[in-house]
Amino acid sequence: MSYDLTEEQQMLKDTVARIAREQIAPGAEARDEEAQFPWDMVEVLRENALFGADFPEKYGGSEMGLFSLCLIIEEIAKVCASTSVVLLVHELGTTPIMLAGTDPQKDRFLPKLATGEHLVAFGLTEANAGSDVSGLKTKAAREGDDFILNGTKMFISHADIADMVCIAAKTDPSVPGHKGTSIFVVDTKTPGFGIGKHENKMGVRGSSTVEIVLEDVRVPAENILSGEGKGFPIIMKTLDLTRIPVAAQAIGIAQGALDYAVAYTKERTQFGKPIFSFQGLQWMMADMTTQVEAARQLTYKAASLFEGLPKNLDRLPTETIRYSAMAKLMASETAMKVTTDAVQLLGGYGYIKEYPVERMMRDAKITQIYEGTSQIQKVVIANTL
Ligand SMILES: Cc1cc2nc3c(=O)[nH]c(=O)nc-3n(C[C@H](O)[C@H](O)[C@H](O)COP(=O)(O)OP(=O)(O)OC[C@H]3O[C@@H](n4cnc5c(N)ncnc54)[C@H](O)[C@@H]3O)c2cc1C
């Protein structure tokens, strides 16, 4: 049994680290400041074929798997969390199609998603349906060969720039709870598909987070995934899978902040010596590095459990659900703690925008919230016990 990255995985990690250092890091501060969607970064991801990492070769991807996607996201998040959100959201929007699409649907949607020519979003959350998705109000009413969608989605990443969005809507509002929910692949150019409020956020400011307003949006029945009322298992399995790349993002942010803080404390002198020499700070950094590595191991373990599992709607082994939630919980809590400590290690300079740990601390916060808050991860973990 080998417990290390394979030679191929190490090469991938090194290559992405170089791309991140040379092409992604330089604009990270401006992306945060300007809060504009980073199209130039989409181009970098396209040129390096990174959108297709977790797509089957059959659809034009490189079929490297979820584990490799996590390595890519971790390296990018070390220097720019906003750019890593581009790949996270792509995986989030694509996974329902991978899990539940028919062959003709996959043939239609996946090739252009694998290259990144098309971008996709995932529209689940609503004003009154966040952690509890049983409160969904968006409706899809059958009309001949089409469905007519009406409703408002909240906090949807990249819906304003995506070519398509996987939207969760109730096809049967008469049944309570999550039953009667269906998933539709909606072309964002369809008449009636509108974008409402653009959120002004604390972190990951280079990614866009918007409201979707659906007014009599006509979607062909052939765009429903897995049939009417079959949406809930697609949503749950999608989140079980995509929480792991969020954990990888959290580790990347934490490692980026830790590396910066260690280098800084070796340069900064107070009381006649580098502040790194003070044992009080050394112990903080020893804790930080231990926590990041522990979170990384849990995340890699979670990702490895999904290797080789078919992407379909079969029930996941309980262990994979538990590990995925544990990885996201541990990695996001670690990212928040480690980035906060990194700011402390820089003193007043840590609080200033000129130094990247200030941005990293703000970016870390979202990893405790999206794709299920830390509290919801505990609910998921406890349910598996
Ligand atoms: C930047 C950003 C990007 C996002 N991107 C997307 C996206 O692309 N697509 C999408 O569909 N959604 C997206 N979301 C929505 C995100 O997933 C939700 O915000 C999140 O799931 C929490 O839902 P909520 O905001 O309604 O909080 P609530 O569910 O109202 O939670 C409020 C508080 O109550 C706690 N809580 C709730 N239920 C329980 C419970 N049972 N036990 C203990 N505590 C509980 C929560 O942990 C939290 O602390 C995004 C959000 C943000 C901020």
The ligand as a Gaussian input file, in Angstrom:
#p B3LYP/6-31G(d) Opt

LIG

0 1
 C      -20.786000      33.333000      -1.458000
 C      -21.883000      32.311000      -1.496000
 C      -21.983000      31.454000      -2.580000
 C      -23.023000      30.521000      -2.653000
 N      -23.163000      29.748000      -3.780000
 C      -24.266000      28.972000      -3.906000
 C      -24.535000      28.292000      -5.142000
 O      -23.759000      28.372000      -6.102000
 N      -25.675000      27.566000      -5.251000
 C      -26.558000      27.457000      -4.221000
 O      -27.578000      26.796000      -4.397000
 N      -26.329000      28.070000      -3.028000
 C      -25.205000      28.837000      -2.857000
 N      -24.975000      29.492000      -1.666000
 C      -25.904000      29.318000      -0.566000
 C      -25.298000      28.551000       0.634000
 O      -25.141000      27.194000       0.317000
 C      -26.231000      28.790000       1.841000
 O      -26.038000      30.144000       2.207000
 C      -25.915000      27.875000       3.005000
 O      -26.251000      26.543000       2.700000
 C      -26.645000      28.290000       4.282000
 O      -27.995000      28.587000       4.056000
 P      -28.603000      29.967000       4.614000
 O      -27.693000      31.058000       4.161000
 O      -30.015000      30.059000       4.230000
 O      -28.451000      29.863000       6.188000
 P      -29.510000      29.187000       7.211000
 O      -29.879000      27.836000       6.706000
 O      -30.581000      30.164000       7.492000
 O      -28.593000      29.017000       8.490000
 C      -28.396000      30.060000       9.479000
 C      -27.659000      29.449000      10.644000
 O      -28.428000      28.390000      11.229000
 C      -27.654000      27.207000      11.305000
 N      -28.530000      26.031000      11.146000
 C      -29.480000      25.814000      10.187000
 N      -30.047000      24.614000      10.356000
 C      -29.441000      24.053000      11.436000
 C      -29.578000      22.805000      12.129000
 N      -30.418000      21.861000      11.722000
 N      -28.790000      22.587000      13.221000
 C      -27.904000      23.510000      13.635000
 N      -27.721000      24.701000      13.021000
 C      -28.473000      24.958000      11.939000
 C      -26.647000      27.346000      10.162000
 O      -25.519000      26.526000      10.373000
 C      -26.302000      28.819000      10.243000
 O      -25.358000      29.018000      11.238000
 C      -23.941000      30.419000      -1.575000
 C      -23.820000      31.268000      -0.472000
 C      -22.829000      32.216000      -0.434000
 C      -22.752000      33.148000       0.740000

